[in-house]
Amino acid sequence: MALQPLTDASLLQRFDKLVRTERKITHLVLQCIAEIDRRKLYLDKAYPNLFEYLTQAYGYSAGAAQRRISAARFLIEVPTVARKIEQGQIHLSQISLLAQTIKIAEKKFATKMDSETKLELLEKLENQNVFETQRILAEELKVEVKAPERTQVHADGSVTLSLTFTPEQYADWRRAEELAVHAVSSRHASALAHYLAKQEIRRRTEIHRPARTSVSRTSPAKFTNEVRGNKFDLTSDAEVNGAPAIASRKNASRNPRQIPPNQRKALLRNAACGYRDARTGKACGSRRYLQIDHIRPVSGGGSRSPENLQVLCGAHNRHRWSASRQGF
């Protein structure tokens, strides 16, 4: 579209029309997002949540996606927000900040804010800039309005995170720093964060094999009697999972719903959600809230053998079983 031939008046008139169209489209987009969220359509597309659907499938930045999600959900509870967006009285960043601050206030005062109060608060934010919006929210809700956390990626691949700790969180951080001083030589916060992250990854993924029971000092007769007395189970789940063959019967679960810890850790190590879009074949790939699912249900004769187990994120695990129940 060539704009150079337009007169000043024509250019301003066109711009005014486009801005009004943009606002109208924005509130229609929010309505679509809200309905997609209600139906959870992103799950069939192999996305674990609405945020990743918007950022990965449509290329929204993290901030833009979160602002639209917050506004779309707010729109469900306070429908008049659509008109205010269309008229330019309120902006997505204000709605996102409002929704975030309301959650903080509800948690602090252990009470839910009704829709009418939210609308009254929203009206006080009309035509206000970011600074005034923060001031009004802090004054009305009696809570501190937190600055948004920011992530900045640099050319060399390094990342700068901007975080805000509560006093309690910062005290825990400093205590962790004191306890880990022997293992973290650098005083940089990034070194401590890396150390703590590696410790947590190791704790949740490393398979601990119990020490093999020594029988060298036990007389053959006594050992035979113990086996005959069922003190040892030579075909326990521990043996199946590569652990020592001799294990306590009382500690070995026969319930196929219960997956032994070592088998669970082996399945979850470096795992990701394996749910796939039936049409495109796209895999979810989420590594958050992973769960182990029985492909063939236990109620239908399924076992906990490796070939009957799959890793799904919590959202897709619930979605799979919800869909299967609807199929009956």
SVG drawing of the C-alpha trace seen along z (x, -y; Angstrom):
<svg xmlns="http://www.w3.org/2000/svg" viewBox="-21 -17 57 94">
<polyline fill="none" stroke="black" stroke-width="0.4" points="0.0,0.0 1.6,-3.2 1.1,-6.0 3.2,-8.7 0.5,-10.0 -2.0,-10.5 -2.6,-14.0 -2.0,-14.7 -5.7,-14.6 -6.2,-11.3 -3.3,-9.7 -4.6,-10.6 -8.1,-9.5 -6.8,-6.1 -4.6,-5.7 -7.6,-6.5 -9.7,-3.9 -7.0,-1.3 -6.5,-1.9 -10.2,-1.4 -10.1,1.7 -7.1,3.0 -8.9,2.5 -12.0,4.3 -9.9,7.2 -8.1,7.4 -11.2,7.9 -12.4,10.5 -9.1,12.3 -9.5,12.3 -13.0,13.9 -11.5,16.6 -8.7,17.2 -11.2,17.5 -13.3,20.1 -10.2,22.1 -9.2,22.0 -12.7,23.2 -12.7,26.1 -9.0,26.8 -8.5,27.3 -4.7,26.8 -4.5,30.3 -5.6,32.0 -2.9,30.0 -0.3,31.5 0.4,28.4 0.4,28.8 -1.2,25.4 -2.6,22.3 0.6,20.3 2.7,22.6 0.0,22.9 0.1,19.1 3.8,18.7 4.8,21.7 1.9,22.1 1.3,18.3 4.6,16.7 3.5,14.5 6.2,13.3 5.9,14.6 4.7,11.2 2.2,10.8 0.8,14.3 0.4,13.8 -1.3,10.5 -3.8,12.0 -4.5,15.0 -5.0,12.8 -7.3,10.5 -9.3,13.3 -9.9,15.0 -10.8,11.6 -13.2,11.1 -15.2,14.2 -15.8,12.8 -16.2,9.1 -17.6,9.1 -17.7,5.3 -13.9,5.2 -14.3,6.0 -16.0,2.7 -13.4,0.8 -10.6,2.4 -12.4,1.6 -12.8,-2.0 -9.2,-2.3 -10.1,-3.0 -8.1,-0.1 -5.0,1.8 -4.0,5.4 -1.0,4.7 -3.3,3.0 -5.7,6.0 -2.8,8.4 -1.4,6.4 -4.9,6.2 -5.5,9.9 -2.1,10.7 -2.5,8.2 -6.0,9.5 -4.6,13.0 -2.0,11.7 -4.7,9.8 -7.0,12.8 -4.2,15.0 -3.1,12.5 -6.6,11.8 -8.0,15.3 -11.1,14.0 -12.4,14.0 -13.2,10.8 -16.6,10.7 -17.1,9.6 -18.8,6.3 -15.8,5.2 -13.4,6.2 -15.4,4.0 -15.3,1.0 -11.6,1.4 -11.2,1.7 -13.1,-1.5 -10.6,-3.3 -7.8,-2.3 -9.3,-3.7 -7.0,-6.0 -4.2,-5.7 -0.6,-5.1 1.4,-2.2 2.7,-4.2 -0.7,-5.4 -2.1,-1.9 0.4,-0.4 -0.3,-3.2 -4.1,-2.7 -3.8,1.1 -1.5,0.8 -3.7,-1.7 -7.0,0.1 -5.9,3.6 -3.4,2.9 -0.7,5.1 2.6,4.5 2.4,4.5 5.2,6.6 7.3,5.7 7.1,8.4 9.9,10.9 11.9,10.4 14.1,12.8 16.6,11.3 18.5,13.6 21.9,12.3 23.8,12.9 26.2,15.5 23.2,17.6 23.5,16.4 20.3,15.3 19.7,12.5 16.8,13.1 15.2,10.4 13.6,11.8 11.9,10.3 12.1,12.3 9.8,11.9 11.7,11.4 11.1,15.1 12.3,16.3 15.4,14.2 16.2,15.4 15.9,19.0 18.2,18.1 20.8,16.6 20.6,19.7 21.1,22.0 24.1,19.9 25.6,20.4 25.1,24.1 26.5,24.6 29.6,22.4 31.8,25.5 30.5,26.6 30.1,23.3 33.3,21.3 31.9,18.4 29.9,15.8 27.8,15.1 24.1,15.9 24.1,17.8 26.6,20.3 24.5,21.0 21.3,21.4 23.2,23.8 24.4,25.9 20.9,26.1 19.4,26.9 21.9,29.8 21.2,31.1 17.5,31.2 17.8,32.8 20.1,35.5 17.7,36.1 14.8,36.6 16.5,38.6 19.3,40.6 18.5,44.2 19.7,45.4 20.4,49.1 20.3,50.6 23.4,52.4 23.4,56.1 22.6,58.2 25.6,60.1 25.1,63.8 28.7,64.9 28.5,65.0 25.2,66.8 25.3,70.6 23.8,72.5 21.3,74.2 20.1,70.9 19.9,69.2 17.8,72.1 15.4,71.9 15.0,68.2 14.1,68.7 11.7,71.5 10.2,69.3 9.4,66.6 11.6,64.0 13.1,63.4 11.3,63.0 13.5,64.1 11.2,62.8 10.4,59.4 9.9,56.2 13.4,55.2 14.8,58.0 12.7,56.9 14.1,53.4 17.8,54.5 18.0,54.2 19.3,57.1 17.3,60.2 16.8,60.7 14.3,58.2 11.8,58.0 8.4,59.3 6.7,56.7 8.3,53.9 7.5,55.2 4.1,54.0 2.1,56.3 -0.3,53.6 0.2,52.9 -0.9,49.3 2.1,48.7 5.4,48.3 8.6,49.0 10.6,45.8 13.6,47.0 11.4,47.9 9.7,44.6 12.9,42.6 14.3,44.6 11.1,43.8 11.2,40.1 14.9,39.5 15.3,37.2 11.7,37.9 9.1,35.6 5.4,35.9 4.8,38.3 1.3,37.2 0.9,36.6 -1.5,34.6 -3.4,37.3 -3.5,35.3 0.0,33.8 2.0,36.1 3.4,33.3 4.6,34.4 3.8,32.3 7.4,32.6 6.6,30.8 8.9,31.7 6.7,30.2 4.4,32.1 5.2,35.5 3.2,38.5 3.5,42.2 0.4,43.5 -0.8,47.1 -1.5,47.5 -3.8,50.4 -5.7,49.5 -5.1,51.7 -8.9,52.2 -8.6,53.7 -5.8,56.1 -2.9,53.8 0.3,54.3 3.2,52.1 5.6,53.7 7.7,51.1 5.8,51.7 2.5,50.8 3.8,47.5 4.1,44.1 5.1,40.6 2.5,37.8 2.3,34.4 -0.4,34.0 -2.7,32.0 -2.5,34.7 -2.9,37.5 -6.1,36.1 -7.2,35.2 -6.5,38.8 -8.7,40.4 -11.4,37.8 -11.6,38.5 -11.6,42.3 -14.5,42.0 -16.5,39.9 -16.0,42.6 -17.9,45.2"/>
</svg>
